Each structure stands twice: as C-alpha cells, then as structure tokens.
Amino acid sequence: MAQDLRKRRIRWDDLIVKSILFACAAVSVITTLGIVLVLLTESLKFFQEVSPVRFLTEREWTPLFAEKRFGVMPLVSGTLLTSLVALLVATPLGLLVAVYLSEYAPPGVRRWVKPVLEFLAGIPTVVYGYFALLFVTPLLQRFIPNLEPFNALAAGLVMGVMILPMIASLSEDAMYAVPNSLRDAAYGLGYTRLQTVWKIVFPAALSGISAAVILGLSRAVGETMIVAIAAGQQPNLTANPLQAVMTLTAYIVQVSLGDTPHGTLEYHTIFVVGLTLFAITLLLNSIALALRERYRSVYS
C-alpha cells in the first residue's frame, strides 16, 4: 500500500512539473503569436491606404511630412548599412578572440576574460550611443574631415563593439566543444597549432561560428539606442557610411514619442515598420539555424 501511494505521488509530482514547464513554454509561444497578430492587424490598416508596391518601391520615407512618401527602403538601407559596418568590425575581432581563448589562452586567462566579455555585453546601449556621438565621431572627424556629426560609420563601429562579446563567446564555445581527439590526430599528422586551428577546429565548429555571426547580425539589426543617438534621423537611401541615416528602430523611437495621434496613418507606420524589422530578424535567425543544422550534419 505504501509503495502504491509513493508511485501515485511521484506520478502527480511529474504531472505538476510537466504542467509548469508546459505553461512556461506556452507563455513564450503565446506572446510571440500575440506580437505577430498585433503587427499584422495594424499593418493591414496601413496597407488599406498605401499599396505594398508603393511601400517597397518608393525611394523616400516622409510619412510625417506634408508631402508624404512611404518607401521603406531608406530605412532598410540604413539598418543594413550600420549592421554591415558592425559585422565587419565584430566578426574578425570576435573570431580572433575566440581562437585565442579556445586554443591558446591558459585556463586562468580564459576564466578571467570570459566574464569581462559578458560584462561588455551588459553595458546599456544608451551608453554606447553617447560614446559613439561624443567620442568616436569627433575622433573620426580628425581623419575624415567631411564626416557628418551624425553618421552610420560611428554608429556601426560602436555597434560592432557591442556585438563582439556575443560573437566571441558563442564562437569560443563552439570551438571549445570540438573533441580533443581531433586535435590530437592533427598533431599526430604533424600539424602545427595554427594549422590545427584553421584546418581542423574551425571547420568542425563552423556550425556554431556561423550561427554566432548571424545572431550577432540580428542583434545589430534590432539595436535601437545607438543608431537613434549617433546615426541621425535622416532617412537617406545611401550606401555611404559617412552620411546620416535612419534605421527601422530609430523611426519607431521617433514616432513613439507621443506626438503622433492614435489611429492615424502615421501611427500605423510604426507597426508596418515593426513588421518589416520582425521579418528581417526572423529571416536571419532562420538562416542561422539552417547553417547550424547543415554543418552539424556534415561534421558530426
């Protein structure tokens, strides 16, 4: 009898734990679905007045002006430009840091540097934004006289520093997880440490490294405060990082200040821009997952 009661109690405990875990997972799924539903509902109200063709093909974005233009491409180009600059900074530096921590650093150094990287990831982005505006931009203007006070270059450089810890930490974890047997086999064949890193460890960890880079890019695309402060708020369709640009997130910040009446066409632009940003980040995250699964199957 006591044994039966114990089994029933265990079953009830398992059921309660499973229910709690399911509820936690359901909260995240329901929240995501709610966000998508709100974005789609409000965006449909925008597209009832502005055609999707006009939204995707016009070259100007001035929904708050008297002469309204609703081409989202200037915002997309500003977002991709600053993110590309950030990626060009963070990817090589992050991979070099990852290689050092995984293959060259003593265990004590690794235990000390990893928390420092995580500390950099925890700095508020508004601090990065004012650092870009008040320090990086004046420094760059000494070497680039025609650099505008608000520009994509300074914002992108600082964003690269911001996402560097993510790329470095995730890449280092992927390289550190490579079995030592592969390294020993390479050394047995006469490989140097550098050859082992680039010919054995790096390809074996390519799934995690590629995912880290794409996730870092997604983080840069969704950044708000740095670009709102340092990149300017001029929706220019340009590939010149020396000019001021406006990103998708910066526009959302601008309209969300409370000056736009609720329910107007200008108000609905927040949601259609948010939907565009959601689609870009979803695409990047899907690419990261696909690359991770592809290279995992190849090198497993």
C-alpha positions as CSV (number, residue, x, y, z in Angstrom):
1,M,0.0,0.0,0.0
2,A,2.8,2.4,0.9
3,Q,4.6,1.6,-2.3
4,D,1.4,2.3,-4.3
5,L,1.0,5.7,-2.6
6,R,4.6,6.6,-3.3
7,K,4.1,5.8,-7.0
8,R,1.0,7.8,-7.2
9,R,2.7,10.7,-5.5
10,I,5.6,10.5,-8.0
11,R,3.1,10.5,-10.9
12,W,1.4,13.6,-9.5
13,D,4.7,15.3,-9.0
14,D,5.7,14.5,-12.6
15,L,2.4,15.8,-13.8
16,I,2.7,19.0,-11.9
17,V,6.3,19.6,-13.1
18,K,5.3,18.9,-16.7
19,S,2.3,21.2,-16.4
20,I,4.5,24.1,-15.1
21,L,7.1,23.6,-17.8
22,F,4.4,23.4,-20.5
23,A,2.9,26.6,-19.1
24,C,6.3,28.4,-19.2
25,A,6.8,27.3,-22.8
26,A,3.2,28.3,-23.8
27,V,3.8,31.8,-22.4
28,S,6.6,32.4,-24.8
29,V,4.7,31.0,-27.7
30,I,1.5,32.9,-27.0
31,T,3.5,36.1,-26.5
32,T,5.2,35.7,-29.9
33,L,1.9,34.9,-31.6
34,G,0.3,37.9,-29.9
35,I,3.1,40.2,-31.2
36,V,2.7,38.8,-34.7
37,L,-1.1,39.2,-34.6
38,V,-0.9,42.8,-33.4
39,L,1.7,43.7,-36.1
40,L,-0.3,42.0,-38.9
41,T,-3.6,43.6,-37.8
42,E,-2.2,47.1,-37.6
43,S,-0.2,46.7,-40.7
44,L,-3.3,45.7,-42.7
45,K,-4.8,49.1,-41.7
46,F,-1.7,50.8,-43.2
47,F,-1.9,48.7,-46.4
48,Q,-5.5,49.6,-46.9
49,E,-4.3,53.2,-47.7
50,V,-0.9,52.5,-49.0
51,S,-0.2,49.7,-51.5
52,P,2.6,47.2,-50.8
53,V,4.1,48.0,-54.1
54,R,4.4,51.7,-53.1
55,F,5.8,50.7,-49.7
56,L,8.5,48.5,-51.3
57,T,9.5,50.6,-54.3
58,E,9.3,54.3,-53.4
59,R,12.7,55.8,-52.7
60,E,11.7,58.3,-50.0
61,W,10.3,57.9,-46.5
62,T,8.5,61.0,-45.2
63,P,5.2,59.9,-43.6
64,L,5.3,62.8,-41.1
65,F,5.8,65.5,-43.8
66,A,3.0,67.4,-45.6
67,E,4.1,65.6,-48.9
68,K,4.0,62.0,-47.7
69,R,6.2,59.3,-49.1
70,F,6.0,55.7,-47.9
71,G,9.0,53.9,-49.3
72,V,10.6,51.8,-46.6
73,M,13.9,51.2,-48.5
74,P,15.7,54.2,-47.0
75,L,15.1,52.7,-43.5
76,V,16.1,49.2,-44.6
77,S,19.3,50.5,-46.3
78,G,20.2,52.5,-43.1
79,T,19.6,49.4,-41.0
80,L,21.7,47.2,-43.2
81,L,24.4,49.7,-43.6
82,T,25.0,50.2,-39.9
83,S,24.7,46.5,-39.3
84,L,27.2,45.7,-42.0
85,V,29.7,48.1,-40.5
86,A,29.2,46.4,-37.1
87,L,29.6,43.0,-38.6
88,L,32.9,44.0,-40.4
89,V,34.2,45.1,-37.0
90,A,32.9,42.3,-34.8
91,T,33.4,39.2,-36.9
92,P,37.2,39.3,-37.4
93,L,37.9,40.6,-33.8
94,G,35.4,38.1,-32.3
95,L,36.8,35.1,-34.1
96,L,40.4,36.1,-33.1
97,V,39.3,36.4,-29.5
98,A,37.5,33.0,-29.8
99,V,40.6,31.3,-31.3
100,Y,42.8,32.7,-28.5
101,L,40.5,31.8,-25.7
102,S,39.8,28.3,-27.1
103,E,43.3,27.3,-28.3
104,Y,46.0,29.5,-26.8
105,A,44.9,31.1,-23.6
106,P,45.8,29.3,-20.3
107,P,42.7,28.2,-18.2
108,G,43.2,31.0,-15.8
109,V,43.2,33.7,-18.5
110,R,40.1,32.1,-20.1
111,R,38.2,32.2,-16.8
112,W,39.1,35.8,-16.4
113,V,38.4,37.0,-20.0
114,K,35.0,35.3,-20.4
115,P,33.3,37.3,-17.6
116,V,34.8,40.5,-19.0
117,L,33.3,39.8,-22.4
118,E,29.9,39.1,-20.7
119,F,30.3,42.4,-18.8
120,L,30.7,44.3,-22.1
121,A,27.5,42.7,-23.3
122,G,25.7,44.0,-20.3
123,I,26.6,47.7,-20.8
124,P,23.4,49.7,-21.5
125,T,23.2,50.6,-25.2
126,V,22.4,54.2,-24.4
127,V,26.0,54.5,-23.0
128,Y,27.3,53.1,-26.3
129,G,25.2,55.6,-28.2
130,Y,26.6,58.6,-26.4
131,F,30.1,57.1,-26.6
132,A,29.7,57.0,-30.4
133,L,28.3,60.5,-30.6
134,L,30.7,62.3,-28.2
135,F,33.9,60.3,-28.6
136,V,34.0,58.2,-31.7
137,T,32.6,60.7,-34.1
138,P,34.9,63.6,-33.1
139,L,37.8,61.1,-33.3
140,L,36.8,60.0,-36.8
141,Q,36.4,63.7,-37.9
142,R,40.1,64.3,-37.3
143,F,40.9,61.8,-40.1
144,I,37.7,62.2,-42.2
145,P,37.0,66.0,-42.4
146,N,33.8,65.6,-44.4
147,L,32.2,63.2,-41.9
148,E,28.8,64.4,-40.7
149,P,28.1,64.9,-37.0
150,F,25.6,62.1,-37.2
151,N,26.7,59.2,-39.4
152,A,26.4,55.5,-40.0
153,L,30.1,54.8,-39.6
154,A,30.5,55.8,-35.9
155,A,27.2,54.0,-35.0
156,G,28.3,50.9,-36.9
157,L,31.7,50.8,-35.3
158,V,30.3,51.1,-31.8
159,M,27.6,48.5,-32.6
160,G,30.5,46.2,-33.6
161,V,32.0,46.6,-30.2
162,M,28.6,45.9,-28.7
163,I,28.0,42.6,-30.6
164,L,31.6,41.5,-30.3
165,P,31.1,39.7,-27.0
166,M,28.2,37.7,-28.4
167,I,30.2,36.5,-31.5
168,A,33.3,35.9,-29.5
169,S,31.6,34.0,-26.7
170,L,29.4,31.8,-28.9
171,S,32.3,31.1,-31.3
172,E,34.6,30.2,-28.4
173,D,32.0,27.8,-27.0
174,A,31.7,26.1,-30.4
175,M,35.4,25.7,-30.8
176,Y,35.9,24.6,-27.2
177,A,33.4,21.9,-27.8
178,V,35.4,20.3,-30.6
179,P,36.7,16.9,-29.3
180,N,40.4,16.9,-28.3
181,S,40.7,13.7,-30.2
182,L,40.6,15.7,-33.5
183,R,43.3,18.0,-32.3
184,D,45.5,15.0,-31.2
185,A,45.0,13.4,-34.5
186,A,46.1,16.6,-36.3
187,Y,49.2,16.9,-34.1
188,G,50.0,13.2,-34.8
189,L,50.0,14.0,-38.5
190,G,52.5,16.8,-38.0
191,Y,50.2,19.8,-38.0
192,T,51.2,22.9,-36.1
193,R,48.8,24.5,-33.7
194,L,47.8,27.2,-36.2
195,Q,47.2,24.6,-38.9
196,T,45.1,22.6,-36.4
197,V,43.0,25.6,-35.6
198,W,42.2,26.6,-39.2
199,K,42.1,23.2,-40.9
200,I,40.5,21.0,-38.1
201,V,38.9,23.0,-35.3
202,F,37.5,25.9,-37.3
203,P,35.7,23.6,-39.9
204,A,34.4,21.3,-37.1
205,A,33.0,24.4,-35.2
206,L,31.7,26.1,-38.3
207,S,28.0,25.5,-37.4
208,G,28.3,27.3,-34.1
209,I,30.5,30.1,-35.6
210,S,28.2,30.8,-38.5
211,A,25.2,30.8,-36.1
212,A,27.1,33.2,-33.8
213,V,27.8,35.6,-36.7
214,I,24.2,35.6,-37.9
215,L,22.8,36.1,-34.4
216,G,25.2,39.0,-33.9
217,L,23.9,40.5,-37.1
218,S,20.4,40.0,-35.9
219,R,21.3,41.8,-32.7
220,A,22.8,44.7,-34.7
221,V,19.7,44.9,-36.9
222,G,17.4,45.2,-33.8
223,E,19.6,47.8,-32.0
224,T,17.8,51.0,-31.1
225,M,19.6,53.5,-28.9
226,I,23.0,53.6,-30.6
227,V,21.6,54.3,-34.0
228,A,18.9,56.7,-32.6
229,I,21.6,58.8,-30.9
230,A,24.6,58.5,-33.2
231,A,23.4,57.7,-36.8
232,G,21.0,60.6,-37.1
233,Q,17.3,60.5,-38.1
234,Q,17.5,61.3,-41.8
235,P,16.0,58.5,-44.0
236,N,18.6,58.6,-46.8
237,L,18.8,55.8,-49.4
238,T,22.5,55.6,-49.4
239,A,25.4,53.2,-49.1
240,N,27.8,55.9,-47.9
241,P,28.6,55.3,-44.2
242,L,29.8,58.9,-43.8
243,Q,26.3,60.2,-44.1
244,A,23.4,60.3,-41.6
245,V,20.8,57.6,-41.9
246,M,17.7,56.4,-40.2
247,T,17.1,52.8,-39.2
248,L,13.9,50.9,-38.7
249,T,14.3,51.0,-35.0
250,A,15.2,54.7,-34.9
251,Y,12.0,55.6,-36.8
252,I,9.9,53.6,-34.3
253,V,11.5,55.6,-31.5
254,Q,10.8,58.8,-33.3
255,V,7.1,58.1,-33.8
256,S,6.6,56.5,-30.4
257,L,7.5,59.8,-28.6
258,G,3.7,60.5,-28.4
259,D,3.3,63.4,-30.9
260,T,1.5,61.2,-33.5
261,P,-2.3,60.8,-33.0
262,H,-3.5,57.3,-32.3
263,G,-5.2,55.6,-35.2
264,T,-3.8,57.8,-38.0
265,L,-1.9,56.5,-41.0
266,E,1.3,57.9,-39.5
267,Y,0.6,55.9,-36.3
268,H,0.1,52.7,-38.3
269,T,3.5,53.2,-39.9
270,I,5.0,52.1,-36.5
271,F,3.6,48.6,-36.9
272,V,4.4,48.2,-40.6
273,V,8.0,49.2,-39.9
274,G,8.0,46.8,-36.9
275,L,6.7,44.0,-39.1
276,T,9.5,44.7,-41.6
277,L,12.0,44.5,-38.8
278,F,10.4,41.3,-37.5
279,A,10.6,39.7,-40.9
280,I,14.3,40.6,-41.3
281,T,15.3,39.2,-37.9
282,L,13.2,36.1,-38.5
283,L,14.9,35.6,-41.8
284,L,18.4,36.0,-40.2
285,N,17.6,33.7,-37.3
286,S,16.2,31.1,-39.8
287,I,19.5,31.3,-41.8
288,A,21.5,30.8,-38.6
289,L,19.5,27.7,-37.6
290,A,19.8,26.3,-41.1
291,L,23.5,26.8,-41.3
292,R,23.9,25.3,-37.8
293,E,22.0,22.2,-38.7
294,R,23.7,21.8,-42.1
295,Y,27.2,22.0,-40.8
296,R,26.4,19.9,-37.8
297,S,25.2,17.1,-40.0
298,V,28.3,17.4,-42.2
299,Y,30.9,17.3,-39.3
300,S,29.0,15.1,-36.9
